[in-house]
Amino acid sequence: MIRKLFLPVLILLLTSSLAIAQRTVSGTVSDDSGGPLPGASVLVKGTNTGTTTDFDGNYSITVPNDQAVLVFSFLGYKTKEVAVGNQATLNVTLTEDSESLKEVVVSVLGFKENRDQVASTYSVINAESVLESKEPTVINALAGKASGLTITGTSADPGAGSVIQIRGVSSINGSSPLIVVDGIPLNNSNLEGFASDADGGISQQSRLNDINPDDIESIQVFKGASAGALYGSRAIGGVIVITTKRGKEGKLSISLNSTLSIDKINVKHPLQTKFGQGSNGVYSPTNANSWGDKISDRVGGEDVFNTSGQYFEAQDGTLYYPYASGGKHSTAVYTDSNFDQVFQDGLAEDLMLNLSGGTEKATFYFSASKKKKKGIMVNSNYVKNTFTFGNTYKYNDWLSSSAKVSYTNSRSNR
């Protein structure tokens, strides 16, 4: 009988001691001006016990003991931890975290401004997304990264130039935006625009492509007219502001990245197989203005060539002769059997090395990269080597200096 009574009494004592240890703490969470912060988070540190404040900033929470610590947090305000002690009422004031609320934008003037104070229409491109595209040139890497920004390649050749437009064509002569890198305007025009006879049919690059994408810290695309206040009519098509990386105070940081990617032709366009090459129904191996002879009307058999006159010798020593008059007899059509004579699988290789570091007074940044790309067209390739070194030195609170040297060597076979 005594044992039966002892067990309920023991359970009652344990429950009573637990109830005495746990207690409720209540209060109000407000801002610096005394206004309530509805929806503020109140959490018992080290546990999953928490609550939020009501519309008037009031809260009530159960704490396990007097040693408990409450963590108060609210979006845009600094988190605050308060020890409970023997207090039953705990009113807390949170201070605004200005750094988390104000995003900085580098204007075309080169000044840093708070995002909410910039009058121009702009977009911010994440530098990481530029790297993830694995494009060897910066311009093509910007494609699809900002609303209203259109990148049109002048050629499918690796390393070829591109045309940039913001919000479409804005003038008759051209509407490419002004590009400013670390406060210095760059020229994005291609020689003779698109590929032309003046440059041997090759579309040249913009100097923007000399930049190593891994050196880019931030990119802002300004679309408003006021964005070009400093550069006048040159900025009629908008402004793209690029800020490159600099050394940061701290221990030496070393980053080495290597990537390999493969390009394959996704879709092959259907080809007609009824007419041969030529013009106005007549076969011609050097003319493709319209249509040639009807393939089904040919006599069939092997083609006849004129081996007594001119010929072309390929690199492998193969000789190619012109057709004899009326010598086109074969009814064979283009198939994938000779597809690899024109197209191939593309291959891109990237190797990047970054070093940065410094002290409170001086910082440095160094980068080296090698980019190789084999195009999907046979005998098309692109190689670019870049080296960048920059340093900053702070003489005092109001005087500092910075310098940067970049070297780029690019070669292409297009």
Buried (B, 14 or more C-beta within 10 A) or exposed (E): EEEEEEEEEEEEEEEEEEEEEEBEBEBBBBBEEEEBBBEBBBBBEEEEBBBBBBEEBBBEBEBBEEEBBBBBBBEEBBEBEBEBEEEEEBEBBBEBBEEEEEEEBBBBBEEEBEEEEBEBBBBBBEBEEBBEBBBBBBBBBBBEBBEEBBBEBBBEBBBBBBBBBBBEEBEEEBBBBBBBBBEEBBEBEBBEBBBBEEEEEBBBBBBBBBBBBBBBEBBBBBBBEEBBBBBEEBBBBBBBBBBBBBBEBEEEEEEEEEEEEEBEEEEEEEEEEEBBBBBEEEBBEEEEEEBBBEBEEBEEEEEBBEEEEEEEEEEEEEEEBBBBEEBBEBBEEEEEEEEEEEBBEBBBBBBBBBBBBBEEEBBBBBBBBBBBBBBBBEEBBBBBBBBBBBBBBBEEEEEEEEEBEBEBEBEBBB
